[in-house]
Amino acid sequence: MKKLFIPMLCIMTILTILLNVDPITDKIIAFINHPNINNIEAYNAYYKNNNYTFVSNTNNFTPYSKQEHLNIIYTIINSGTDIFTFYCPKEYKNCLKDINDISSDANLLTHLNNYVHPFNSFTSINTTISDSGEVTLKIKYLYEQEEITKINEEVNKIISSMITSDLTDDYDKIKVIHDYIINNTKYDINNNKETKSYSAYGTLFNHLATCNGYTDLMAIFLTNMGYDNFKIATTNENIKEPAGHVWNAVKINNEWLHLDLTWDDPVSSDGKDYLYHKYFLINTEELILADSNITSKEHEFNRAIYSELKTISEN
């Protein structure tokens, strides 16, 4: 019996190696070509250690599904990494197709971008895909370091002066910032790129904003105040380029609520400044009710992507 046992053990070992040769070979080739593959060397100060229904952080950079691709991209941009390479395993037959589909879907990338801190949001992702299964992402981020420093200094100064010790309720704290931004900002009807109204910088220092500017600045305040938050976007899913509206979602007492500064700072026909709280910390049922007398569909968001904000009946 002992004589038979040794050959059988050898045969089983050989079979195990043969059955796993592709995964082993993939890992060896990947490591030789890119020794830093599957490893994020540093996470910047704006990394969010939060997971959501749509996407989550991962430490596994070898994808085996489209969802794992999304998790990898989210983790990379969430870390602030500007270039990263990972490798498609041979067992995942649709790997290259799936990453190509994701990288060419501007709407999907817009939604993905909404879950990271504004300072880690990107303006473009260049994806290079080789026939051998090598995928390299080169990311261009929206905010420059000089802008980030100035925004942080000003935001923290405002929080220190306006969030006083007598403000203990989350509603009151966020309302102070909501009102401050609106009282110091006008909607940029010309969408002038020179004023950077599409960013938190233009909103804070040039006092002009589009919906992106309002939302980014509010997100930065919320994060600095300790609130989990992300952005919600409506996009036209029937076209290739992003188009639509964006606003904030914030978690308070384990409930996700909407916060739309753009619509609380309307452009008036009489030229006067108005400050509303119609879209301030409301749930999705209340959002639907608030929109019931208007024809705009800018708040009709994708419930499958932003599922934290489904209605009670949808849950």
N, C-alpha and C positions, 0 to 999 in steps of 0.2 A: 504493500500500500504506500509506503514511504517513497519507493522508486517512482510510482505513478504520480504522486502528489507534486513533485518538483516540476516535471514536464507540463503538467496541467496548469500549474501556477505561471509558468513561462508563457504558455499559450494565452492565458487570460490577460496577462500583462501586455502582450503584443496586440491582442484584439482591442484592448482599452486605448492603446496609443493610436492604432489605426482609426478607430472610431472618432477620436478627438483630434486628428491631425490637422483638419482645417482650422478650428479655433486656435490651436497652438501655433500653427504657422502664421495665422493672421496677427496674433499678438507679437510674435518675434519680428515679423516684417515691419509692423507698425513701430515697434520700439527702435529698430535699427534706423529707419528713415526719420523718425521724430522721437528722440529720447524724452522730450517733455510732453509727449502725447498723453492724453487722458489725465492731465494734471494741471490744475489752475494754480499757478505759483503764488498769487496774492489776490486777496479780496479787498477792494477799497473801502473807504469809510461809509459808503452809501449802499453797501450790500444789505439786502433785506432778507433776514432769516425767517421768511414767511412762506408758507405753502398755501396754494389756493386750489379750488376744484378744477380749474382749467389747466393750471400749470404749477409745477413744484420744483424746488431745488433738487439736485441730484449729485452724487459723487461717482456715478457710473457713466462714463462717457463712451461706452460702446452700445449703440442703440440696436434694439430688436423690434421696434414698432414706431409708428409715426408719433405717438404720444411721447415716447422716449426721446425722439428728435426734438420735440417742442421743449421738453424739460431741459435738454442739453443747451439749447439756444438760450432759454430763459436764464439758466445758471451762468452761462458765459457773460451775457450782457449785464446781468444782475451783479456780477463781480467787478465790472468795469474793465474787463480784459479786452484789448483792442485787436488781438489776433490769436486764433486758436485752431488747432488741427485735431481732428479725430478720424476714426477709421471705421468703415462699414464692414461688418463681418460677412463672410460668404453665405452663411446660413440665412441671413436676412435678404431674401431675393429682391424685395422692392425697396431696399434701402436707398439706393441712388435716385430712384424715381421719387420717393417720398421727400427726400431733402430738396430735390429740384422743385417739386410742387410747392413746398413750403417757402423756399427762397424766392419764388416768382409770384407769390400771393401777397400783394401789398396790404390787402385788408387784414389777412391773418397776422402778418407781422405788426400791423398797427395795434391789434388787440393784444398781442404778446408784449409789445412795448409798454402798454398801459400798466403792467403789473410791477415794473421796476421803479426805483426812485427816479424822479425827473433828471437828476444829475447823471444817471446811468442810461438815460434814454438815448436812442440812436437816431441819426438822420438817414443812415444807409448801412446796409450789410452787403458786402461783396462776397459771394460764395463761389469758391473754386472747387470743382468736382472732377476727380481723375477717374479713368477707367478702372484703376486698381482698387478703387474704393476709398481713396483719401479725400477728405472733406476739410477745406480750410475756410474759416470765416474771418474776414477783415471788417472791423466795425468802426464807423465814424460816429462819434458822440456829439450831441447837440451843444453842450455847454463847455466852454473853455475854462481852464483852471482859474484865470483871473476873474471871470464872471462868477464862478462858484464861491470864491473867497469873499467877494463884495456882497453877494446875495446873502451868504451865511452871516456875515457881520451885521448886516442891516436887519435881517429876520430875527436874529437873537436879541438885538437891541430892542426891537419892537415888542417881542415877547416879554422881555424883562420889565419894560416900562408899562405895558398894558395888561398883562396877566398878573394882577395883584393878588395878594394873599386872601382877600375877601371873596375872590372868585373861586368857588369850590366845585361848582356844577359844570359838567362837560358842556352842556348846552350853552351856558353863559360864556365859557372860555372861547369856544369856537365862534360864537356870535360876535364877540369883540373883534376877532380877526376878520371874519366875514365882512363886517361893517367897515372896518378900517380899509380893507382892499377896495371895496366898492366906493367909499367916500373919497378915495384918492386916485381913482382910475376912471377913465372913459373908454367906452368901446371904440376900437379903431375901425371905423366903417371903411377906411381906405386900405386897410390891411398892409400898411407900409412896412416893408422889410427893414428899412433903415432904422426905424424906431424899435425894432425887435419886439413888437407887440405880441408875437407868437410865442414868446418865452417869458419866464419869470423875471428875467432881467429888465426887459422893456416895461413890463407891468409895474415893477417895483420902483424903477428909477426914471422912466419916461412917462409913466402914468397913463399909458395907452395899452390896451389889451384886446386880443381876440380870445375866443374861448380857450385856446391852448394856453395862452398866457395866464388867464385867470386860474385855470385848473392846475397848472404847474406850480404857481406861487402858493395856492392854497394847499397843495400836496406837500410842499416843503415845510410850510408852517405846521401842518398836521403831524408830519413825521418828527419835527423838532419838538413838538409838544407831547410826543409819545403815543400817538394814535396810529393804529394799523389802517392803511388806506391804499387805494389804487384808483386809477382813472377808468371811466367808462366811455366808450366811443360808439356812436352809431355810424355805420359806413354803408355805402351803397354796395351791397354784395354782388350786384350784377355788372359792376365795372371793375377794371383792374386797378385803378388808382384810388387811394383813400379819399373819401369825401363824407362830410357829415358834421357831427357835433361831438364835443367831449366835455365831461364834467367829473366831479369827484364822488367816490364812495368811501365812507368812513365807518369804522366799527366802534360802536359805543355800547357798553353793557351787553356785549355778545350779540348785538344786532347790527346788521349792515344797513346804512341809511344813505340817501342821495343828498348831494349838496351841489347846487348849480349857481355859481356866482354870476355867470353871464346873463342868465335869465332873471336874476334878482337885480340886475343893473341895466334896465332896458334903455334903448335909444328912443328918446321921446320926440314927438313932432313939435312940441312947444319949446324945445331947447333946454328945459329944466332938468335937473338931476333928481333921480328917484332912487330910493333904496327899498327893496322889497324883501320879504322873508317867505315868499310863496314856495320856493324850492330849497328851503333850509331845513336840513336834517329830517327828511320825510322818507317813509318806506315806499315800496313800489306801488301799493294800492293808492297811497296818497299822491304819488306822482301821476298816476293815471287820472285821478280825479282832478288834479291841478291842470292837466292838459285837456280836460273834457270839453272846454268851450273854445278850443283853438283847433285849427286845421293842420298845424305843423306836426310832423312825425319825427322830430329830432330826438325825442326821448324813447323811441321804439328800439330798444337795444336787444341784442341777441342773448336770450335767456340761457342758452346752452353754454355760452362763453362766460357770461357774468352771472353764474347760477347762484352765487351768494345772495343775489337780489331778486330771486324769484318771489312771486306772490305766495301767499299761504296756500291757495288752491293749487298752484303749480307744484308745490312741495308735496 
